[in-house]
Amino acid sequence: IEGFPKCVLQDSVHVVDSWGNGQTAASWLPATRGPTASWSPESPIPFAEVLQGMLPKFVGKARSIGLSCIHVGGTWKVTVTW
């Protein structure tokens, strides 16, 4: 998907390889973890954390177009009905 973050497998964990749309880890981190979050370029960002942060927006968008959408907390499960 154009503009969507890309991941690579590093030490058995999928981590962000590129952010897309001009984003960087340095801008993403304080926006999601808060302004006092510390980060170093040697510390990769888990791709699952990025996706987990997108789930509430996805659910909201699905609901805004008339779908019944439920995210099961603590999982990747999303149930959608129309």
Contacts in CASP RR format, 6 or more apart in sequence:
PFRMAT RR
TARGET T0000
AUTHOR 0000-0000-0000
METHOD contacts of the structure
MODEL  1
IEGFPKCVLQDSVHVVDSWGNGQTAASWLPATRGPTASWSPESPIPFAEV
LQGMLPKFVGKARSIGLSCIHVGGTWKVTVTW
3 20 0 8 1.000
3 21 0 8 1.000
4 20 0 8 1.000
5 16 0 8 1.000
5 17 0 8 1.000
5 18 0 8 1.000
5 19 0 8 1.000
5 20 0 8 1.000
5 23 0 8 1.000
5 47 0 8 1.000
5 50 0 8 1.000
6 16 0 8 1.000
6 17 0 8 1.000
6 18 0 8 1.000
6 20 0 8 1.000
7 14 0 8 1.000
7 15 0 8 1.000
7 16 0 8 1.000
7 17 0 8 1.000
7 47 0 8 1.000
8 14 0 8 1.000
8 15 0 8 1.000
8 17 0 8 1.000
9 15 0 8 1.000
10 44 0 8 1.000
13 44 0 8 1.000
13 46 0 8 1.000
14 46 0 8 1.000
14 47 0 8 1.000
14 48 0 8 1.000
15 44 0 8 1.000
15 45 0 8 1.000
15 46 0 8 1.000
15 47 0 8 1.000
16 25 0 8 1.000
16 44 0 8 1.000
16 45 0 8 1.000
16 46 0 8 1.000
16 47 0 8 1.000
16 50 0 8 1.000
19 25 0 8 1.000
19 28 0 8 1.000
25 39 0 8 1.000
25 41 0 8 1.000
25 45 0 8 1.000
26 39 0 8 1.000
28 45 0 8 1.000
28 50 0 8 1.000
29 37 0 8 1.000
29 39 0 8 1.000
29 45 0 8 1.000
30 37 0 8 1.000
32 49 0 8 1.000
32 53 0 8 1.000
51 76 0 8 1.000
55 71 0 8 1.000
55 78 0 8 1.000
56 71 0 8 1.000
58 69 0 8 1.000
58 78 0 8 1.000
59 69 0 8 1.000
59 70 0 8 1.000
59 71 0 8 1.000
59 78 0 8 1.000
60 69 0 8 1.000
62 69 0 8 1.000
62 80 0 8 1.000
63 69 0 8 1.000
66 82 0 8 1.000
67 80 0 8 1.000
67 81 0 8 1.000
67 82 0 8 1.000
68 80 0 8 1.000
68 81 0 8 1.000
68 82 0 8 1.000
69 78 0 8 1.000
69 79 0 8 1.000
69 80 0 8 1.000
70 78 0 8 1.000
70 79 0 8 1.000
71 77 0 8 1.000
71 78 0 8 1.000
72 78 0 8 1.000
72 79 0 8 1.000
END
